[in-house]
Each structure stands twice: as structure tokens, then as C-alpha cells.
């Protein structure tokens, strides 16, 4: 079964399969590390999954080009801040095509794939994720030269995918799908930035209802699209690792359009839409 297809399995059996995958794979890597006297996972998990995720394409060392900002130790394993960017030299004519974020030891390792619009100018994205075990977090960028460039960071966190929701369930239902977008002025010569926020529980399928003692079915945003006017800024294909109430900040190239708009589709096939006038949302 493809790593990328795990989150498309019918929701009633996802918790069982995710748990089975977690307990089948994770202990092997950690058992080897314990024997070696280290708290860092081995590369075994990555060796087993990377071919499935990237179709056996070679991944070049992205050091100095691809940047991944992640805390060494997470304050909250369910809300781990992640920064992703590509630093192009002034004479580098390549553009960013996509960013794929992988958390090796998560039950579903692919946290999200961000496909960049051809005219958007996006080179930097930040978001928040769940990390379930001490794990390497990896960022793989595909550039317009057709090559993949990867970097990694080690994050100490535990239990992020099974952590209970921070918000009240009834309040979450009443606010479900509400979206906001803010844009930010920048210094002369810099690119403007925008921040997309959405109310959604992002249930992972590993969280337990404390009243019924049953697992809460998976329920999360699986596809997000953001436009500037008629130009696509980015598409996100997400999984269970994107934290509750998705929050995505990105830079962009202004095309003079008067508005941003977004569409988000969740696993229950609810389609949420909203639109914002750029001149009214600038801080």
C-alpha cells in the first residue's frame, strides 16, 4: 500500500491501520537505537518509505539551498512549528515547484505536499504539525530543473497524533470551516507575506473520545487551494499531521489582483470557500 494512499482509506478502518502501521514500524527503528545507545532514530524508516513517496527518484543534498526550521525539542507535540523555504541565489533562474514535508516516525509519514503556482513567487511556507515520536522531519523540494533536493532535522516530540483536541468539540462544530487571511507589508525590496487560518479539528483517527472511550474517526483537510485573483498561489494535499486549526504563512509575488480566495475540501467532502480583499486585509 502506498504511503500516500493511507489517508484515503475509508475513515472507519483508518485508526486500526494507522495504529498497526505505527506499532509494526516504529519499534524496529527505536529498538536498534536503544541497542546503539542513542535517542535518534535510524535511517531505516526513511529507507523503507522514500521510494514509495518519491517513486524512487534520487534526492540530492539540499544543504544551503533548502532550509528547514524545526525545534530540536517541541514544546507541544501537537503544535510543532515548521518553517520551509528555498534560498535561490540572485543569478539562479530556477523556480520552486513543490515542497513535501515528511515525518519519518509518524503513523502516516507524509504531513503535506505543497504544490506552488507557476507565477506565485512562493519560496517560503510555515505551518504547524503533529509529531508522534522522536523523529527526523524531512523537507524535499522539487525545482524547475526537475530535480529533488532534501534536508532533515531531528525533533524530540511524543504523542502528537493522539493528543486530545485543544478546543471544545461543540464550539469546533459551530465554527467549522471558518477562514481568515491576513497580508503583511514588508520592507522595500522584500516580498509580501500572507497568513491563511482555518477552523477545523483535524482529527487524526488516533485520538480517543474521553466520554465513550472510542477512537474519533479521522476528519481533516485533505486539499487546500489558494488563489491571488485568478492565479493559483499553492495547493496543499494534507494528512493527519497538519495540526488542529490549520495555519499556513507564505510569501508571494503581488500580481496586482484585488483579492485572495481559498477553497478547502475535507475528508467528509465538505467544501469550504472564502474570499478577501487584499487592500482591506493588509496590516
C-alpha positions, 0 to 999 in steps of 0.5 A: 500500500502506498504511503500516500494512499493511507489517508484515503482509506475509508475513515472507519478502518483508518485508526486500526491501520494507522495504529498497526502501521505505527506499532509494526514500524516504529519499534524496529527503528527505536529498538536498534537505537536503544541497542546503539545507545542513542535517542535518534532514530535510524535511517531505516524508516526513511529507507523503507518509505522514500521510494514509495513517496518519491517513486524512487527518484534520487534526492540530492543534498539540499544543504544551503539551498533548502532550509528547514526550521524545526525545534530540536525539542517541541514544546507541544507535540501537537503544535510543532512549528515548521518553517520551509523555504528555498534560498535561490541565489540572485543569478539562479533562474530556477523556480520552486515547484513543490515542497513535501514535508515528511515525518519519518516516525509518524503513523502516516509519514507524509504531513503535506505536499505543497504544490506552488503556482507557476507565477506565485513567487512562493519560496517560503511556507510555515505551518504547524504539525503533529509529531508522534515520536522522536523523529527526523522531519524531512523537507524535499523540494522539487525545482524547475530543473526537475530535480529533488533536493532534501534536508532533515532535522531531528525533533524530540516530540511524543504523542502528537497524533493522539493528543486530545483536541485543544478546543471544545468539540461543540464550539469546533462544530459551530465554527467549522470551516471558518477562514481568515487571511491576513497580508503583511507589508514588508520592507522595500525590496522584500516580498509580501507575506500572507497568513491563511487560518482555518477552523477545523479539528483535524482529527487524526483517527488516533485520538480517543473520545474521553466520554465513550472511550472510542477512537474519533474517526479521522476528519481533516483537510485533505486539499487546500487551494489558494488563489491571488485573483485568478492565479493559483498561489499553492495547493496543499494535499494534507494528512493527519499531521497538519495540526488542529486549526490549520495555519499556513504563512507564505510569501508571494509575488503581488500580481496586482489582483484585488483579492485572495480566495481559498477553497478547502475540501475535507475528508467528509467532502465538505467544501469550504470557500472564502474570499478577501480583499487584499487592500482591506486585509493588509496590516 
